[in-house]
Amino acid sequence: MTTVGPAAARAAAPSHPLLGQPLLVVLAWLVTRTWALLAGRGLVPYPQPEATLSDISLYLWWAPTLAAGQFPRDDMWQYPPAAGPLLGMLGPLLARGVPGVAAFQLLMLLADAFLLALLIGTGRRRRSGWDGMLPAWLWVIAVPLLGPIVFGRFDLVPAVLAAAGVLALSAAPRPGLAGVLLGVGALVKVWPAFAALAAPRRVFPRTLVSLIITGAAGTLLLAVGYGGTGGFLGNQAARGLQVESVAALPYLLARAAGADIEFPYRYGALEVAASGTDVAAVLATLVLLGGLGVLLLARVTGRLEDVPPGDIALTATLLSILGSRVFSPQFMVWVLALIAVAAVDPRTRLAGPMVLLAGCALATQLVYPWLYGPLLEGRWSGVGMQAGRIGLLIVATTWALVLVLRDPPPRSAAARCQGPQPVATPPVVVRPQATTSIAPPRTGLPCPSVPAAAHPPTG
């Protein structure tokens, strides 16, 4: 009987030479991005394309104020300070007559292309052929799954920074660089800070220190250069429960069943106006803190040492969405970027949750903008799709948390004890008159006793 190991199994698997070509990946990227940009502008058939670009008009309204070194005095401004110079870059372009929508989408397209190049380069260095291109392919199909809204919000920027930070923690970890990238990402939107949990335990303190220093220094510099740096905190704290959030689902179902529930427009979003929303928001926050606390405890106790960094970052990000008072459609950009990053490591445990999250992304595009009207009107077509979207997110998040916390299989523990093993060893012939005692090599880790049956058969 012949036993085939994982490496041999991968070598024997069917190859996909064409799909392993970077040129084909780039061509597919060009096709999908062209479709998304044209669909968002209404140049190819797409329902309510203006809804996918609606936030750009808000960014353009803020841009001259931001370019002048002042944060908007507007209750819809709810972003950390680094979002200011990012959107302020549009000011000089507008002053030179560059069309605002085109200028913004060009910036997002550059961020998108950078992530694709990063995934192609990292994939080719670590794996060959189709396996090496798989992360890039996952990112290519992310845009058709989620739709033109990818280029109608600035979430690509923190997603790229978080992805680069997590990749800097993989293979040979660079905690200083990772902390800087995640820190800058957190200054644009807070969630990339949670990806620091992906740092292996030996470099986790240095990653955390780098992140904190970057965040503090960046905040200080922006406070000197801009007025009203902390204004977003009050606006963010005053927000209620957004109609699309996970915790708002019971209210959507109640409205569809005939309850009198209103969705007023406040702080740049439609919120639920009903009794108990404060309690629902608190419970969601407790879920977030509890989940992240479990991951943090597992990290500092060494329980996550066998889990790929991409898996941990994706799980932490899912928890942050699950416990948020907001679940805007563009949040799936974060998830899809980290799915591609997690796929770089062949040890990923999250293939199953990734499939569910792809379904969640597609449901997100169906809800917004296609079924958003029926959702707000309490019709079951929109509410049902939103319930499916949230259900997929809950199941995927729970499944991912269980998988990353799962104990490693016994073989992994033995391999960790014995150290790296050669790919192939020549047969060893032991003469009957010679008795050899083979002791496991000492690596500084306690090794279990090796039973006699585990030694190679003698010839």
N, C-alpha and C positions, 0 to 999 in steps of 0.2 A: 504494500500500500504506500502510495506517495503522498506526502503532505506538501501543499503549495503555500508558501508564505505570502504576505501581503504584497511584497515587492514583485514576486513572480506573478502573482495574480494580476497586478496592474500591467505588467509587461505582456501578459497573454491576452489582455482585454482588447477588443476591437479598436483599431486606431482610426482617427478621423483626420487624415493628413490635410485636407482642404480647410477644415474648420480650425486647424492649428496654425494657419497662416495669419500673421499680424495684418497683412494687407487686406484680407477679407474682413477682418474685424473693423478696420478703419473704414472700409467701404460701407459696411452695415451701419456703422456709427453715422456716417454722412447721410445715408438714406433716412434713418430714423429721426435724426435731428432736423433734417430739412422738412420732413413731414410735420414734426411738432411745431416748428416755427411758422410754417404756412398755415397749419390748422389754427394756431392761436390768433393769427391775423385774419382768419376767415377766407383765406385764399384757396383752401380745399375744404370739402364738406366736413363740418364739425358743428355740433349743436352748441349754441350760445358761446361762441369763442371769446366774446368780450368779457365774460365772467372770469376766464382764466388769466386775463391781463389786468384786471381791475385794480390790483394793488400797485401796479406800476405808476398809475396816475397819482397815487398818494406819494410814492417815492419822489416823483418829479416835482410835486408841490413842495416837499421838504427840502429838495436838493439845494436850492439857492441859500436857504437859511443855514444848512449844514456846511456848505462851502464857505460861508462867511464866519464859521467858527462858533455857531450857536445851535444848541439842540432845540428842536421845536417845542414850543409851549402849547402842547396839543395832547389831549387825553388819549389819542390814538398812538402816540409815541410810547412804545412799551419795550424797547430793545436796549440791551446793554450798550455801553459807550462806543465800542469799536464799530457798531453798525453806522455810527455817524460819519466817520471818514469814508467808509465803504460807499454809502449812498451819496455822500458829498462829492465823490468823484464825478457824479453826473452833472454837477453844476457847471464846471468849465466846458464840458461837452455841449451842454445846452446853450451856453453863451456863444459858442462858435457855430451855432446853427445846426448841430447834429440832431436828428430826430430823437426824441427822448426814449421812446419804446425801443428803437433800434440800438441805441447806445446801451441801455440796460441789458437787453438780451445778448448783445455782443460780450459784455462782461461776464454774464452767466455762461455763455458758450465757451469762453476761454477757461473758466473754472472746470467745466464739464470735460473739455479736451485734456486738461492737465490730469484729471483723475483717470481718464482712459489711458493716457501715456504711462502714468504711474502703475496702473494695474497690468498693462502689457509688459513693462520692463520688469516688475517684480515677479510676475508669473513666469516669464522666460528664464529668469535667473534661478528659480526654485524648482520648476517642473518643465518638462518638455512636451512638445506637440499640443494636442487638444487639451490635456490637463493644464498646461501652462496658460492657455488662452481662455480657460473657463471663466475666471473672474472677470476678464474684460467682456466676454460675451454676456455675462449676467448684467453688467452695467449697461451694455448696449440695449438689451431688451427692457431695461428699467423704464426708459422714457415711453415706449409704446404702452407699457402697462399702466403708467400713471397719467400720461397725457401731456398736453401743452403747458399745464400749470407749472411744470418743472422750470420753465423759462419765464414764468410770470411772478416768481417770488425769489428772494435772495438766499434761500436755504441751501442752494448748491455750495455757497462759500463755506459755511461752517461744516457742511458734510465733507467737503474735500479736506479741510483742515483736520477734522476728526479722523478721516480715513488715513491720511498721511501720518498722523500721530500714532495710530494703532499699528500701522505697518512698521513704524520705527521701533516698536516694542516687540516685533516678531523676529525670529531667527537670532541675530546678534543684537540684543536690545541696546538702544541709545536713549537712555532715560532723559538726558538733558534736552535733546532735540524733541523727543516726544512731549515732554512737559511744556516746552515753548509752543509747539503746534496746538496742543490741546488747550493751553492757556489763551492763546489768541482766538481759537475757536469759541471758547467760553465767553470771551469779550464781545463776540458777535451775537451768539445765542448761548444760553447757559449750558445746554445739555452736553456738549463735548467734554466738559469737566468730568462727567460720570465715566467716560471711557478710560480714565486713569486707573480704574480698577483692573484693567487688562494687563497692567505692568506686572511681570513676575515678582515674587516676594522679595528677592534679593535686590531689585532695583526700584521697588515700589516707593520707598521713602524718597529717593532722589527724584523720581518722576513727580511725586506730589510736591516736593519743595520747588522744583523747576516750574510747575504749573502755578503754584501760589505766587512765586516771585514775579512770573510773567503777568499774571492777572493784576497783582498789586501795582507793579511798575506801569503797566499799560493804563490802568485806571487813573493813576496819578498824573501821567503825561497828558491824558485826554482831559482831565479836570483842569489842567493848566491851560490847555489850548482851546477848550470849549466852555461855554457857559451853560449851566443847568444840567451838569453831568448826571446827577442822581435823580432827575425828574422822572425817569422811567419807573423807578421803584414804587413810587406812590400810585402811578397809573396801573402798574402790574398788580399791586396788592388790592386795589379797589375792584378788580375784575370779578365778575360772577362766574356762573357755570355756563360755559359756551354750549350752544345747542348740539354741536357735533361731538362733544366730549363723551368719554366712556360713562361717566357718572350721570350724564343727562339721558341715557337711553331709557330708564324707567319712565321719565316724563314724556318722551316721545311716544312710547307705547301707550301711556295713559291718554295722551291727546288723540292718538289714532282711535282709541276706544271710546272717545266722546268727552273726555275731561276738558274743562275750560282752562287751558294753560296758554299764556302769552309768551312771545319771543321778542322782547323789545331790543332795539339796537343801542348798545352801550359800549364805549371803549373800543370801537372799531369792530364789533362782532355782535352777532345775535345771541342773546343770553336767555336762559330760562327764568321766567318770573313765576315762582310757585313756592309754596311752603316746603321747607326741608332742604332747600338747595344748599344752604350753608353747611348742614350736616353731611350732605352727600359730598361736598367739596372737601370737608375735613377727612372723611373716610377715605377718599381717593388719595389724599396726601399721606395718610397713615399707611396705605398700601405701598406708596412710593418709598417712604422712609423705611418701612419694614423690609421690602425687597432689597433695597440698596444696602441696608444694614446686614442682611444675611450674606450678600456678596462680599461686603467688606470683612466680615468675620471670617468667611471662608478664605479670603485672600490672605489675611494676616496670620491665619493658622496653617497656611500651606496647603489647604485642600484643593486649590485651583491650579497647582503647579503643572498638572498634566493636561490642563484645558487650554486650547489655543487662544491667544489674546483676542482674535477677532470674535470668537464665540462669546467671550465675557463682555466685550464692548457692545455687541449687538444686544445681549440680554439686558445689560444695564440701560441701554437706550430704550428698549421696549418697556421696561419698568417705568422710566421717566414719562413715557407717553401714556401708559396705563393710569398713572397717578396724577396726570395733569388736568387742570380745569379746561383745557383746550385740546382739541384733536383736529387741527386744521389739515386739509388734504396734503399740503406741502410737507407735513411731518414725515410722510412716507419716503420723501427724498433721503432723509437721514437713514431710514431703515434699509432702503435698497442699496445705498452706498456701502453700508456696513455688511450687508449680505455678500457683496462682491469681495470685500476685504476678507471676510471669514472664509470664503471659498479658496483663497490663496493657499491656505494650509490644508493638506490632504487629510489631516487628523480631525477636521471639523466634525462636531457631533450634531450640528443643527440642520442637517439636510431636510429632515421632516418639517420642522418649523419654518424653514425657508420657503417650502412649497405653499404652506398656509399663508405666509406673508405676501407671496406673489399674488395669491387670490385676494388678499386684503387690499393690495395696491390696485388691482383691477376693479374691485368693488368701490374703492375710493373714487376712481375716475367715473364710474357709473353714477355715484351719488352726486359728485360735483364735477361738471355742472349739470349733467343730464337729468337727474332726479331730485335736484335740490328744491325746486318748487313744490313737488308733491310731498317732500319731507316736511317743509315748513307748513304746508296746508294740512298735515296730519293724515295724508293718504297712505294706504298700506304699501303701495309700490315703492315710495321713497323710504318710509319708515322700515319696511322689511329689509330693503337693501342695506340701510344703515345698521340694522340689527345684525345682519350677516357680516358686515364689515367689522363691527366691534366684537362679535363672537369669534371671528378668525383671529383677531388681535389677542383676545384674552387667552384662547387655547394655545396659540403660538408662544405667547409670553410665559405661560405656566409650564408648557412643555420644555421650552428653552431653559428655564430656571432649574427644572428637575434634571435635565441632561447635564448642565454644567456642574451641578452639585453632586452628581452621581460618582460613586467611588470608581477609580480606574479598575479595569479587569485585572485579575491576578497576573496575567502574562506581562502586563505593563509594569507591574511592581517588580517582577523578577528581572525584567530587562533593565529597569532603573538601577537595581542592585548590582547586576553583573557588569553594567557599563556597555559601551558599544560592542556589537558583535560583528565579526566578518561576514560578508555576504555569502561566501562559500569557503569550505575548508576541505582539504583533501582527506580521504578516508584514513583512519588511524588503525593500524593492525597491531594488536597486542599479543605477544607470544604467550603461550600457556604458562611457561615457567616464570614469566615476569609479571609481577603485580604492581600496578601503578596506582597511587592514590592521588586523585586530582582534587585540589582544593579550589574553591571559587576565589577569584582575585579580590584583593582588599581594595575597596574604594572609599572607605570611610563611612559606609552605610551598613547597617546590620543585615546580613544575608541569611535567608533560611537554609537549613540543611538540605543538601541535594540528595534525594534518594537514589539508590543504586540503579533503579530502572530508568533514571533520567540520563545516565551516561550512554554514549554511543555504543552500539553493539560491537562486540569484538569479532575479528575475522578469523 
